[in-house]
C-alpha cells in the first residue's frame, strides 16, 4: 500500500506528525509512513488522570495507551513526545460535557475533543515542530476537489468516523491526512502484524475515555456536585405521571427506566426541560421532528441559495442519512423531507452529498411534527 500525502518534496524531507493514541490504528499509520520513507514524529496526548479515573485498558486515553504508543515508537525508531493536555481537555471537553447534560442535552465529547484539542491545539503543535502535515488513524478519506481538500466517508462503512469530524474546518483539512480511510479494519490489523507491532491484537476502545465503565452520571455529579436535582415526569397532555432523580438519567427516545407503570400506552421521552426539571413523555409519534435549529455550524460546501441546499443528514452516529434542506442564513436551520424520529439537542446533525461530508452543527432545538392534544388542567 503506497501512501501519497500529496506533498511536493522528497519523502525523506517531508515531516509528518502522527497523533499516536496507543491503539492499533494510529500505530499502523506511524509504521506505514515510516516504512515509506517519511520523517515521522509521534505525539501522544495525556488528556486525563488515567489511573485514577479509568484504571483499565480499552479506553482511548487509558494509562496503558501512553506506554503502548511509546513502545511502538521505540520499535519504529521515531521520536515520540507525550504532551500534557489535561487542563485544556478538562476546560474544552469535560466541563462542556457536564454542562450539556445539565441542560438536558445528550453530548458527544469525542467531537469536542477532535475540534478543540486534536485538530486545533495539536495541529498547532505539529506546525511548531516543522511538520508538513498531521496524520491520524481516523477512518475517513481526504480527496482534493475543485476548491480544495474534501472529506469523504471511509471505504468501510462500519468504521466510518466522518460524523465525529463534522467540525473540521477547511483550513484544518488542508493540513490533515487520514491514511487508513481506504482500508477495512482486518487489513489494518494485518499490517500491524506485518510490522511486528505489539498492539496488533489490542481491542478497540469502546467508551468515552474519561467515563469509567460508561457511568457518565457519576462523572457529571463529580464535576457538578449538587447540580443534579429531582423533578416530575410529565405527559405532553399535562398530567404528572411520576418523579425522577435528575434529567441527566434520560435521553430523548428512551422508553425503559421511566418507572411509570400501569399505563395502557407505551411512552417515550420526548423532551427534557432542564429549567423546569421535567422529563416530558408522550406516544411514539411525538418523537417525530419536522425541523431543527443548529448552533456553531460548519459548512464545507459551496454557496447556499435562498432555497437552501439539498443534503443528506445524520442526526445520530448510528442512524442512516435522510434527505433534508439546510439554510445557514439568516439562522442555521435544517428541514427534513419527511419527519425524523429521535432527534436530540446536544447531538450533531451532519451533512453529506453522496460520500462527501459537508460539515454539520450541534442540534440546539427541534420543531415537532406531532400536534399534542390540548393540555389537561389539573386543579
C-alpha positions in Angstrom: 0.0 0.0 0.0 1.5 3.3 -1.1 0.7 6.4 1.0 1.0 9.5 -1.1 0.5 12.5 1.1 0.3 14.9 -1.8 3.3 17.0 -0.7 5.7 18.1 -3.5 9.1 17.2 -1.9 11.1 14.1 -1.3 9.5 11.8 1.4 12.7 11.9 3.4 12.3 15.7 3.7 8.5 15.5 4.5 7.9 15.7 8.2 4.7 14.1 9.4 3.5 14.3 12.9 1.3 11.3 13.8 -1.2 11.5 16.6 -0.5 8.3 18.4 -3.2 7.2 20.8 -1.6 3.8 21.6 -4.2 1.9 19.6 -3.7 -0.2 16.5 -5.0 2.3 14.0 -2.6 5.2 14.8 0.3 2.8 15.4 -0.2 1.4 11.9 -0.3 5.0 10.5 3.1 5.7 12.0 4.5 2.4 10.8 3.2 2.8 7.3 4.6 6.3 6.9 8.0 5.4 8.5 8.2 2.3 6.2 7.6 4.5 3.1 10.4 6.9 3.9 8.7 9.9 5.6 10.2 11.8 8.5 7.8 10.7 11.2 7.3 12.2 14.7 4.9 10.6 17.1 2.9 12.7 19.6 0.6 11.3 22.4 -1.7 13.5 24.4 -2.2 12.9 28.1 -5.7 14.1 28.5 -6.8 12.9 31.9 -5.6 11.3 35.1 -5.9 7.9 33.6 -5.0 5.7 36.6 -7.5 7.4 38.9 -10.3 8.0 36.5 -10.2 4.9 34.3 -7.9 2.3 35.9 -8.2 -0.1 33.0 -7.3 -0.6 29.3 -9.8 -0.3 26.5 -10.4 3.4 26.5 -8.7 5.7 24.1 -6.9 7.6 26.8 -6.2 4.8 29.3 -2.8 4.9 31.0 -1.5 1.8 29.3 -2.1 3.5 25.9 0.7 6.0 26.5 3.0 3.1 27.3 1.8 1.3 24.1 2.4 4.4 22.0 5.9 4.8 23.4 6.7 1.1 22.8 5.5 1.3 19.1 7.6 4.5 18.6 10.6 2.8 20.0 10.2 -0.2 17.7 9.8 2.1 14.7 12.8 4.3 15.8 10.9 7.5 15.6 10.9 10.4 18.1 7.9 10.3 20.5 6.6 13.0 22.7 3.9 12.9 25.4 2.2 16.3 25.9 0.2 17.2 29.0 -3.1 18.5 27.7 -5.1 17.7 30.9 -6.0 21.3 31.7 -7.0 22.1 28.1 -9.0 18.8 27.9 -10.9 19.5 31.1 -11.8 23.0 30.1 -12.7 22.3 26.5 -14.3 18.8 26.8 -15.1 17.6 30.3 -16.7 20.9 31.6 -18.8 21.2 28.4 -19.8 17.5 28.8 -21.2 18.1 32.3 -22.9 21.4 31.4 -24.5 19.9 28.3 -26.1 17.1 30.4 -27.4 19.5 32.9 -29.0 21.5 30.1 -31.0 18.3 29.2 -28.8 17.5 26.2 -27.0 14.4 25.1 -23.4 15.5 24.3 -20.7 13.9 22.1 -17.4 14.7 23.8 -15.3 13.0 21.2 -16.4 15.7 18.7 -15.4 18.4 21.1 -12.0 16.6 21.6 -11.3 16.4 17.9 -12.4 20.0 17.2 -10.9 21.8 20.3 -7.9 19.7 21.2 -6.7 17.3 18.5 -7.4 19.3 15.4 -6.8 22.7 16.9 -4.1 22.6 19.6 -2.3 19.5 18.4 -2.3 20.8 14.9 -0.6 24.0 16.0 2.0 21.9 17.9 2.6 19.9 14.7 3.3 23.2 12.9 5.6 24.3 15.6 7.6 21.1 15.1 8.0 21.9 11.4 5.6 19.3 10.2 4.2 19.4 6.7 1.0 17.6 7.8 -0.7 15.9 10.8 -1.7 12.3 10.2 -4.3 10.4 12.4 -5.8 7.0 12.5 -9.4 8.1 11.8 -11.4 6.2 9.2 -12.3 8.9 6.7 -10.9 9.8 3.3 -9.4 13.0 2.1 -9.5 13.9 -1.6 -8.6 17.0 -3.5 -11.6 18.6 -5.1 -12.1 21.6 -7.4 -12.0 24.1 -4.5 -9.5 22.3 -2.2 -9.4 19.3 0.2 -12.6 17.4 0.8 -13.5 14.8 3.5 -15.3 11.7 2.3 -16.7 8.7 4.2 -14.4 5.7 4.8 -14.4 2.7 2.4 -15.5 0.6 5.4 -19.0 1.9 6.4 -18.8 0.1 9.7 -15.7 2.1 10.6 -16.6 5.5 9.1 -15.9 8.3 11.5 -16.9 11.3 9.4 -19.9 12.0 11.7 -17.5 12.7 14.6 -15.3 15.0 12.5 -18.1 17.4 11.2 -16.5 20.4 12.9 -13.2 20.0 10.9 -12.6 23.3 9.1 -11.3 23.7 5.5 -8.0 25.1 6.9 -7.6 22.1 9.2 -8.5 19.7 6.5 -5.8 21.2 4.3 -3.2 20.1 6.9 -4.7 16.8 7.9 -4.1 13.3 6.4 -6.0 10.1 7.0 -4.0 7.1 5.6 -6.5 4.4 6.8 -9.7 5.7 5.1 -9.3 3.3 2.2 -8.8 0.2 4.3 -11.0 -2.2 6.2 -10.1 -3.0 9.8 -8.9 -6.6 9.2 -6.4 -5.2 6.7 -5.1 -2.7 9.3 -4.6 -5.5 11.8 -2.7 -7.5 9.2 -0.4 -4.5 8.6 0.2 -4.2 12.4 1.2 -7.9 12.5 3.4 -7.4 9.5 5.2 -4.5 11.1 5.6 -6.6 14.3 3.6 -4.1 16.4 2.7 -5.3 19.9 -0.7 -3.7 19.6 -1.8 -5.8 16.6 -4.4 -7.6 18.6 -5.3 -4.8 21.0 -9.1 -4.4 21.4 -10.7 -1.2 20.0 -11.7 1.4 22.5 -15.4 1.5 23.2 -16.1 4.0 25.9 -15.6 7.7 26.4 -12.1 7.9 27.8 -13.0 9.9 31.0 -16.2 8.0 31.8 -15.2 4.7 33.5 -17.5 1.8 32.6 -19.9 4.2 30.9 -21.1 5.7 34.1 -21.5 9.3 32.8 -23.9 10.2 35.7 -21.0 9.7 38.2 -18.8 12.0 36.2 -21.4 14.7 35.9 -22.1 14.6 39.7 -18.3 14.7 40.4 -17.8 17.8 38.1 -21.1 19.5 39.2 -21.7 18.4 42.8 -25.3 19.2 44.0 -26.4 20.2 40.5 -28.4 17.1 39.7 -31.9 17.7 41.1 -35.1 15.6 41.0 -38.3 16.6 39.3 -41.5 15.5 37.6 -42.2 13.1 34.7 -44.9 14.9 32.8 -47.1 13.7 29.9 -47.5 16.0 26.9 -51.1 16.4 27.8 -50.1 18.0 31.2 -50.5 15.0 33.5 -47.8 14.5 36.1 -47.0 10.7 36.0 -44.2 10.3 38.5 -40.9 11.6 39.8 -37.3 11.3 38.6 -33.9 11.7 40.2 -32.5 14.1 37.6 -32.8 14.8 33.9 -29.3 13.6 33.3 -30.6 10.0 33.7 -32.7 10.3 30.5 -32.3 10.8 26.7 -34.8 11.6 24.0 -36.4 8.4 22.7 -35.8 6.5 25.9 -38.6 4.1 26.9 -37.2 1.9 29.6 -36.4 3.1 33.1 -39.3 5.6 33.4 -40.9 3.8 36.3 -44.4 4.9 35.4 -46.1 1.6 35.1 -49.8 1.0 34.9 -50.5 3.0 31.7 -52.1 1.4 28.7 -49.9 3.1 26.1 -46.1 2.9 25.8 -44.5 6.2 26.5 -41.1 7.6 25.4 -39.0 10.6 26.5 -40.0 13.3 24.1 -38.2 16.3 25.6 -36.0 17.2 28.6 -36.9 20.5 30.2 -33.9 21.2 32.4 -35.1 24.6 33.5 -38.3 23.1 35.0 -36.5 19.8 35.9 -39.1 18.0 33.8 -38.9 14.8 31.8 -41.6 15.1 29.2 -43.1 11.9 27.8 -45.5 11.0 25.1 -46.5 8.4 22.4 -44.0 7.2 19.8 -45.3 9.6 17.1 -44.4 12.5 19.4 -40.7 11.7 18.7 -41.1 12.9 15.1 -39.3 16.1 14.2 -40.1 18.4 11.3 -37.0 20.6 11.5 -34.2 21.6 13.8 -32.1 24.6 14.7 -28.3 24.4 14.8 -25.5 26.2 16.7 -21.9 26.5 15.7 -22.5 25.3 12.1 -19.5 24.3 9.9 -20.1 24.3 6.2 -17.6 22.8 3.7 -19.7 23.0 0.6 -20.4 25.7 -2.0 -22.7 28.8 -1.7 -26.2 28.2 -0.3 -29.0 30.0 -2.2 -32.3 31.3 -0.8 -33.9 27.9 -1.4 -31.4 26.2 0.8 -29.0 23.4 -0.1 -30.3 19.8 -0.6 -28.3 17.4 1.6 -28.5 14.0 3.3 -28.2 14.3 7.1 -27.4 12.1 10.0 -28.7 13.2 13.4 -27.0 10.4 15.3 -23.8 8.5 14.6 -25.6 5.2 14.0 -28.6 6.4 12.0 -29.0 6.3 8.3 -28.7 9.5 6.3 -32.0 11.1 5.3 -32.9 13.8 2.8 -33.2 17.4 4.1 -32.5 21.0 3.2 -30.2 23.3 5.1 -30.1 27.0 5.5 -27.3 28.9 7.3 -28.8 32.4 7.0 -30.5 34.2 8.5 -30.2 31.4 11.0 -28.9 27.8 10.7 -31.9 25.5 10.1 -32.4 22.0 8.8 -35.8 20.9 7.4 -36.4 17.2 6.9 -38.1 16.0 3.7 -40.0 13.6 6.0 -40.4 13.8 9.8 -37.4 12.2 11.6 -37.5 10.4 14.9 -35.1 10.5 17.8 -33.6 14.0 17.2 -32.0 15.1 20.4 -30.4 18.5 21.4 -26.7 18.2 22.1 -26.2 15.6 19.3 -24.8 16.6 15.9 -26.6 17.0 12.6 -24.0 16.1 9.9 -24.4 17.0 6.2 -23.5 14.7 3.2 -23.5 14.9 -0.5 -23.1 11.3 -1.5 -19.9 10.1 0.1 -18.7 13.6 0.8 -19.1 15.1 4.3 -20.2 18.7 4.0 -19.9 19.7 7.7 -22.7 20.0 10.3 -23.6 21.6 13.5 -24.9 21.0 17.1 -28.6 20.4 17.5 -29.9 23.4 19.5 -33.6 22.8 19.3 -36.3 21.0 17.4 -39.7 21.6 15.9 -42.1 18.7 16.4 -44.1 17.2 13.6 -46.7 16.0 16.1 -49.5 18.1 17.4 -50.2 17.0 21.0 -53.8 17.0 22.5 -55.0 20.0 24.4 -53.4 20.2 27.9 -55.3 18.7 30.8 -55.8 21.3 33.5 -55.4 19.8 36.9 -56.9 21.6 39.9 
